[in-house]
């Protein structure tokens, strides 16, 4: 069984794919090796993907608010830190609650429910599992006791995932200032510097640019490239090389209700620096410590 969620212009560099055409063709090679293939009806390059999906023995579609799909989710609403929605198919007509925010997470959950259904797993079990699902590095949300700060650690690391995360959070928390903290890797996926810088600049009120697996490149050089695109969107920013220091500074700088997005590393505890994997404190742990420190100063 295979599931195709989405695709974007990513993983293009001298050590990955030479261009997007090679990337999408490489992704599509799995289709012919799959008995049951589940494809997102709303994916980019849908016409090409659905044509190649015919290489699978059987393929099914899924999508948000897409009644023509074999499996579709609808009536999506956010209740505090939970996503509520309904899923319909030939065999399913059920209400679900997902312990994660964002329509892209609902989309992932929908794909999982479709796969479970095709594997013969009872829908009641899927309902139970999704309500308490916990994905390391994804949408880890912590808030201060006074709700002035909401902080999120997420593994989002390219244009598609970052844009869906930040726009979803802006919609869910319209009265919060958006602060983004991110970097880009060295030596690979070179387009992310433009993409992350543009998205961060477009939707954030302030950006902290920092390190994210620089490898053999200088963090300062990578950050200068990112800053060009942040600045192009007219958004103020600062550069702090040390990732932990950047996150701590963002918390110290809070003056109004703020939603702090820390993207790229999630729960990871190593950083590629030079040719070595260097131990670091995870974004999740740093955020937890910052929230605890902030709470100690509340009356």
Secondary structure, 3 states (H helix, E strand, C coil): CEEECCCCCCCECCCCECCHHHHHHHHHCCHHHCCEEEEECCCCCHHHHHHHHHHCCEEEEEEECCCCCCEEEEEEEEECCEEEEEEECCCCEEEEEECCCCHHHHHHHHHHHHHHHHCCCCHHHHHHHHHCCCCCCCCEEEECCCCCEEEEEECCCCHHHHHHHHHHHHHHCCCCEEEEEECCCCCCCCCHHHHHHHHHHHHCCEEEECCCCCECCCHHHHHHHHHHHHHHCCCCEEECCCHHHHHHHHHHCCCCCEEEEEECCCCCCEEEECCEEEECCCHHHHHHHHHHHHHHCCC
